[in-house]
Amino acid sequence: GFPPAMAQMQYDYLLFNACAPAVSGKLPRAWVTVPDTEGLAVLRAEAANAVSAGITHALIPGNWEGRPGTLEGGAPKYPKNIEEAANALQSAGCSSGITVDPLLAHKGGGAWTAKSEDGQHWVNLNTAEGKEYTVSRLKKLIDKGFTFLVIEDSIIPDAVLEQFGLTRAQSD
Protein backbone atom coordinates (compact mmCIF):
# COMPACT_ATOMS: atom_id res chain seq x y z
CA GLY A 1 0.00 0.00 0.00
CA PHE A 2 3.00 2.38 0.05
CA PRO A 3 3.94 4.47 -2.96
CA PRO A 4 6.92 2.81 -4.72
CA ALA A 5 9.32 5.63 -3.87
CA MET A 6 8.41 5.39 -0.16
CA ALA A 7 8.81 1.60 -0.15
CA GLN A 8 12.22 1.93 -1.83
CA MET A 9 13.31 4.56 0.69
CA GLN A 10 12.28 2.36 3.62
CA TYR A 11 13.99 -0.68 2.09
CA ASP A 12 17.20 1.29 1.58
CA TYR A 13 17.07 2.58 5.16
CA LEU A 14 16.57 -0.90 6.61
CA LEU A 15 19.21 -2.44 4.38
CA PHE A 16 21.72 0.22 5.38
CA ASN A 17 20.97 0.20 9.12
CA ALA A 18 19.73 -3.26 10.01
CA CYS A 19 21.45 -5.62 7.61
CA ALA A 20 25.11 -4.75 7.99
CA PRO A 21 27.11 -7.97 7.67
CA ALA A 22 29.46 -8.90 10.48
CA VAL A 23 33.00 -7.96 9.55
CA SER A 24 35.96 -9.56 11.26
CA GLY A 25 39.31 -7.92 11.62
CA LYS A 26 40.24 -5.30 9.06
CA LEU A 27 38.18 -6.59 6.13
CA PRO A 28 36.76 -3.72 4.09
CA ARG A 29 32.97 -3.40 3.96
CA ALA A 30 33.04 -1.35 0.75
CA TRP A 31 35.50 -0.44 -1.97
CA VAL A 32 35.67 1.45 -5.21
CA THR A 33 36.45 -0.35 -8.44
CA VAL A 34 35.99 0.12 -12.19
CA PRO A 35 34.63 -2.05 -15.03
CA ASP A 36 36.97 -4.58 -16.63
CA THR A 37 37.22 -2.32 -19.67
CA GLU A 38 39.09 0.36 -17.68
CA GLY A 39 42.63 0.38 -16.34
CA LEU A 40 44.74 1.63 -13.45
CA ALA A 41 44.61 5.32 -14.41
CA VAL A 42 40.80 5.40 -14.22
CA LEU A 43 40.78 3.30 -11.03
CA ARG A 44 43.28 5.61 -9.36
CA ALA A 45 41.18 8.67 -10.26
CA GLU A 46 38.01 6.99 -8.97
CA ALA A 47 39.82 5.97 -5.78
CA ALA A 48 40.94 9.54 -5.15
CA ASN A 49 37.34 10.74 -5.64
CA ALA A 50 35.95 8.04 -3.35
CA VAL A 51 38.15 9.08 -0.42
CA SER A 52 36.08 12.23 0.04
CA ALA A 53 32.98 10.00 0.40
CA GLY A 54 34.69 7.93 3.10
CA ILE A 55 35.56 4.93 0.93
CA THR A 56 39.22 4.19 1.56
CA HIS A 57 39.64 0.87 -0.27
CA ALA A 58 40.18 0.32 -3.99
CA LEU A 59 39.93 -2.99 -5.85
CA ILE A 60 41.69 -3.93 -9.06
CA PRO A 61 39.22 -6.02 -11.13
CA GLY A 62 39.97 -9.53 -12.36
CA ASN A 63 41.29 -8.62 -15.81
CA TRP A 64 44.62 -7.24 -14.60
CA GLU A 65 46.93 -10.17 -15.46
CA GLY A 66 48.70 -10.07 -18.80
CA ARG A 67 49.15 -13.84 -18.96
CA PRO A 68 46.85 -15.71 -16.58
CA GLY A 69 48.62 -17.12 -13.55
CA THR A 70 51.83 -15.06 -13.85
CA LEU A 71 50.95 -12.31 -11.32
CA GLU A 72 52.17 -9.77 -13.88
CA GLY A 73 50.02 -6.89 -15.06
CA GLY A 74 48.82 -6.64 -18.62
CA ALA A 75 49.89 -3.55 -20.54
CA PRO A 76 48.64 -0.99 -21.31
CA LYS A 77 45.98 -1.08 -18.57
CA TYR A 78 48.20 -2.26 -15.71
CA PRO A 79 51.97 -2.16 -15.17
CA LYS A 80 53.86 -5.44 -15.57
CA ASN A 81 55.11 -5.11 -11.98
CA ILE A 82 51.72 -5.12 -10.25
CA GLU A 83 53.34 -3.72 -7.10
CA GLU A 84 53.34 -0.35 -8.90
CA ALA A 85 49.55 -0.54 -9.10
CA ALA A 86 49.28 -1.19 -5.34
CA ASN A 87 51.53 1.81 -4.69
CA ALA A 88 49.49 4.03 -7.04
CA LEU A 89 46.26 3.24 -5.21
CA GLN A 90 47.91 3.83 -1.85
CA SER A 91 49.18 7.20 -3.05
CA ALA A 92 45.55 8.06 -3.88
CA GLY A 93 44.73 7.53 -0.19
CA CYS A 94 43.24 4.04 -0.43
CA SER A 95 44.29 0.61 0.71
CA SER A 96 44.70 -1.59 -2.33
CA GLY A 97 42.95 -4.84 -3.14
CA ILE A 98 43.16 -7.16 -6.07
CA THR A 99 40.85 -9.76 -7.61
CA VAL A 100 42.44 -13.14 -8.18
CA ASP A 101 41.50 -16.62 -9.41
CA PRO A 102 43.60 -18.85 -7.12
CA LEU A 103 43.26 -21.90 -9.38
CA LEU A 104 45.21 -20.35 -12.25
CA ALA A 105 48.83 -21.38 -12.75
CA HIS A 106 51.44 -20.17 -15.22
CA LYS A 107 53.31 -23.48 -15.19
CA GLY A 108 52.49 -27.05 -14.42
CA GLY A 109 53.67 -30.56 -13.93
CA GLY A 110 52.79 -33.59 -11.88
CA ALA A 111 49.51 -34.29 -10.15
CA TRP A 112 49.20 -30.76 -8.77
CA THR A 113 48.25 -29.19 -12.12
CA ALA A 114 46.40 -30.00 -15.30
CA LYS A 115 46.27 -28.28 -18.66
CA SER A 116 42.97 -27.35 -20.28
CA GLU A 117 42.31 -27.53 -24.02
CA ASP A 118 43.31 -23.87 -24.43
CA GLY A 119 46.76 -24.51 -22.91
CA GLN A 120 46.04 -22.87 -19.55
CA HIS A 121 47.40 -24.63 -16.44
CA TRP A 122 45.12 -25.12 -13.42
CA VAL A 123 45.97 -25.97 -9.81
CA ASN A 124 44.68 -29.10 -8.10
CA LEU A 125 43.90 -28.11 -4.51
CA ASN A 126 43.49 -31.78 -3.59
CA THR A 127 47.28 -32.08 -3.49
CA ALA A 128 49.75 -30.63 -0.98
CA GLU A 129 51.84 -29.14 -3.82
CA GLY A 130 48.77 -27.43 -5.28
CA LYS A 131 47.84 -25.92 -1.93
CA GLU A 132 51.42 -24.73 -1.35
CA TYR A 133 51.60 -23.17 -4.80
CA THR A 134 48.27 -21.38 -4.37
CA VAL A 135 49.13 -20.03 -0.93
CA SER A 136 52.55 -18.84 -2.17
CA ARG A 137 50.87 -16.92 -5.04
CA LEU A 138 48.46 -15.21 -2.65
CA LYS A 139 51.30 -14.35 -0.26
CA LYS A 140 53.23 -12.80 -3.16
CA LEU A 141 50.33 -10.42 -3.79
CA ILE A 142 50.27 -9.44 -0.11
CA ASP A 143 54.05 -8.91 -0.23
CA LYS A 144 53.56 -6.61 -3.25
CA GLY A 145 51.52 -4.25 -1.06
CA PHE A 146 47.92 -5.41 -1.43
CA THR A 147 46.00 -5.25 1.83
CA PHE A 148 43.07 -7.43 0.76
CA LEU A 149 42.32 -10.05 -1.87
CA VAL A 150 38.99 -10.79 -3.52
CA ILE A 151 38.72 -14.39 -4.64
CA GLU A 152 36.56 -14.61 -7.74
CA ASP A 153 34.70 -17.68 -8.91
CA SER A 154 37.16 -19.72 -10.92
CA ILE A 155 36.62 -20.24 -14.63
CA ILE A 156 38.33 -23.63 -14.42
CA PRO A 157 36.85 -25.87 -17.12
CA ASP A 158 34.62 -28.77 -16.11
CA ALA A 159 36.94 -31.22 -17.89
CA VAL A 160 39.83 -30.17 -15.63
CA LEU A 161 37.64 -30.42 -12.54
CA GLU A 162 36.75 -33.94 -13.62
CA GLN A 163 40.47 -34.78 -13.95
CA PHE A 164 41.00 -33.54 -10.39
CA GLY A 165 37.96 -35.41 -9.10
CA LEU A 166 36.33 -32.18 -7.93
CA THR A 167 32.86 -30.76 -8.36
CA ARG A 168 32.28 -27.09 -9.22
CA ALA A 169 30.99 -26.53 -5.68
CA GLN A 170 34.17 -28.03 -4.18
CA SER A 171 36.39 -25.87 -6.37
CA ASP A 172 34.43 -22.76 -5.43
C-alpha positions as CSV (number, residue, x, y, z in Angstrom):
1,G,0.0,0.0,0.0
2,F,3.0,2.4,0.1
3,P,3.9,4.5,-3.0
4,P,6.9,2.8,-4.7
5,A,9.3,5.6,-3.9
6,M,8.4,5.4,-0.2
7,A,8.8,1.6,-0.2
8,Q,12.2,1.9,-1.8
9,M,13.3,4.6,0.7
10,Q,12.3,2.4,3.6
11,Y,14.0,-0.7,2.1
12,D,17.2,1.3,1.6
13,Y,17.1,2.6,5.2
14,L,16.6,-0.9,6.6
15,L,19.2,-2.4,4.4
16,F,21.7,0.2,5.4
17,N,21.0,0.2,9.1
18,A,19.7,-3.3,10.0
19,C,21.5,-5.6,7.6
20,A,25.1,-4.8,8.0
21,P,27.1,-8.0,7.7
22,A,29.5,-8.9,10.5
23,V,33.0,-8.0,9.6
24,S,36.0,-9.6,11.3
25,G,39.3,-7.9,11.6
26,K,40.2,-5.3,9.1
27,L,38.2,-6.6,6.1
28,P,36.8,-3.7,4.1
29,R,33.0,-3.4,4.0
30,A,33.0,-1.3,0.8
31,W,35.5,-0.4,-2.0
32,V,35.7,1.5,-5.2
33,T,36.4,-0.3,-8.4
34,V,36.0,0.1,-12.2
35,P,34.6,-2.1,-15.0
36,D,37.0,-4.6,-16.6
37,T,37.2,-2.3,-19.7
38,E,39.1,0.4,-17.7
39,G,42.6,0.4,-16.3
40,L,44.7,1.6,-13.5
41,A,44.6,5.3,-14.4
42,V,40.8,5.4,-14.2
43,L,40.8,3.3,-11.0
44,R,43.3,5.6,-9.4
45,A,41.2,8.7,-10.3
46,E,38.0,7.0,-9.0
47,A,39.8,6.0,-5.8
48,A,40.9,9.5,-5.2
49,N,37.3,10.7,-5.6
50,A,36.0,8.0,-3.3
51,V,38.1,9.1,-0.4
52,S,36.1,12.2,0.0
53,A,33.0,10.0,0.4
54,G,34.7,7.9,3.1
55,I,35.6,4.9,0.9
56,T,39.2,4.2,1.6
57,H,39.6,0.9,-0.3
58,A,40.2,0.3,-4.0
59,L,39.9,-3.0,-5.8
60,I,41.7,-3.9,-9.1
61,P,39.2,-6.0,-11.1
62,G,40.0,-9.5,-12.4
63,N,41.3,-8.6,-15.8
64,W,44.6,-7.2,-14.6
65,E,46.9,-10.2,-15.5
66,G,48.7,-10.1,-18.8
67,R,49.1,-13.8,-19.0
68,P,46.8,-15.7,-16.6
69,G,48.6,-17.1,-13.6
70,T,51.8,-15.1,-13.8
71,L,50.9,-12.3,-11.3
72,E,52.2,-9.8,-13.9
73,G,50.0,-6.9,-15.1
74,G,48.8,-6.6,-18.6
75,A,49.9,-3.6,-20.5
76,P,48.6,-1.0,-21.3
77,K,46.0,-1.1,-18.6
78,Y,48.2,-2.3,-15.7
79,P,52.0,-2.2,-15.2
80,K,53.9,-5.4,-15.6
81,N,55.1,-5.1,-12.0
82,I,51.7,-5.1,-10.3
83,E,53.3,-3.7,-7.1
84,E,53.3,-0.4,-8.9
85,A,49.5,-0.5,-9.1
86,A,49.3,-1.2,-5.3
87,N,51.5,1.8,-4.7
88,A,49.5,4.0,-7.0
89,L,46.3,3.2,-5.2
90,Q,47.9,3.8,-1.8
91,S,49.2,7.2,-3.1
92,A,45.5,8.1,-3.9
93,G,44.7,7.5,-0.2
94,C,43.2,4.0,-0.4
95,S,44.3,0.6,0.7
96,S,44.7,-1.6,-2.3
97,G,42.9,-4.8,-3.1
98,I,43.2,-7.2,-6.1
99,T,40.9,-9.8,-7.6
100,V,42.4,-13.1,-8.2
101,D,41.5,-16.6,-9.4
102,P,43.6,-18.9,-7.1
103,L,43.3,-21.9,-9.4
104,L,45.2,-20.4,-12.3
105,A,48.8,-21.4,-12.7
106,H,51.4,-20.2,-15.2
107,K,53.3,-23.5,-15.2
108,G,52.5,-27.1,-14.4
109,G,53.7,-30.6,-13.9
110,G,52.8,-33.6,-11.9
111,A,49.5,-34.3,-10.2
112,W,49.2,-30.8,-8.8
113,T,48.2,-29.2,-12.1
114,A,46.4,-30.0,-15.3
115,K,46.3,-28.3,-18.7
116,S,43.0,-27.4,-20.3
117,E,42.3,-27.5,-24.0
118,D,43.3,-23.9,-24.4
119,G,46.8,-24.5,-22.9
120,Q,46.0,-22.9,-19.5
121,H,47.4,-24.6,-16.4
122,W,45.1,-25.1,-13.4
123,V,46.0,-26.0,-9.8
124,N,44.7,-29.1,-8.1
125,L,43.9,-28.1,-4.5
126,N,43.5,-31.8,-3.6
127,T,47.3,-32.1,-3.5
128,A,49.7,-30.6,-1.0
129,E,51.8,-29.1,-3.8
130,G,48.8,-27.4,-5.3
131,K,47.8,-25.9,-1.9
132,E,51.4,-24.7,-1.3
133,Y,51.6,-23.2,-4.8
134,T,48.3,-21.4,-4.4
135,V,49.1,-20.0,-0.9
136,S,52.5,-18.8,-2.2
137,R,50.9,-16.9,-5.0
138,L,48.5,-15.2,-2.7
139,K,51.3,-14.4,-0.3
140,K,53.2,-12.8,-3.2
141,L,50.3,-10.4,-3.8
142,I,50.3,-9.4,-0.1
143,D,54.0,-8.9,-0.2
144,K,53.6,-6.6,-3.2
145,G,51.5,-4.2,-1.1
146,F,47.9,-5.4,-1.4
147,T,46.0,-5.3,1.8
148,F,43.1,-7.4,0.8
149,L,42.3,-10.0,-1.9
150,V,39.0,-10.8,-3.5
151,I,38.7,-14.4,-4.6
152,E,36.6,-14.6,-7.7
153,D,34.7,-17.7,-8.9
154,S,37.2,-19.7,-10.9
155,I,36.6,-20.2,-14.6
156,I,38.3,-23.6,-14.4
157,P,36.8,-25.9,-17.1
158,D,34.6,-28.8,-16.1
159,A,36.9,-31.2,-17.9
160,V,39.8,-30.2,-15.6
161,L,37.6,-30.4,-12.5
162,E,36.7,-33.9,-13.6
163,Q,40.5,-34.8,-13.9
164,F,41.0,-33.5,-10.4
165,G,38.0,-35.4,-9.1
166,L,36.3,-32.2,-7.9
167,T,32.9,-30.8,-8.4
168,R,32.3,-27.1,-9.2
169,A,31.0,-26.5,-5.7
170,Q,34.2,-28.0,-4.2
171,S,36.4,-25.9,-6.4
172,D,34.4,-22.8,-5.4
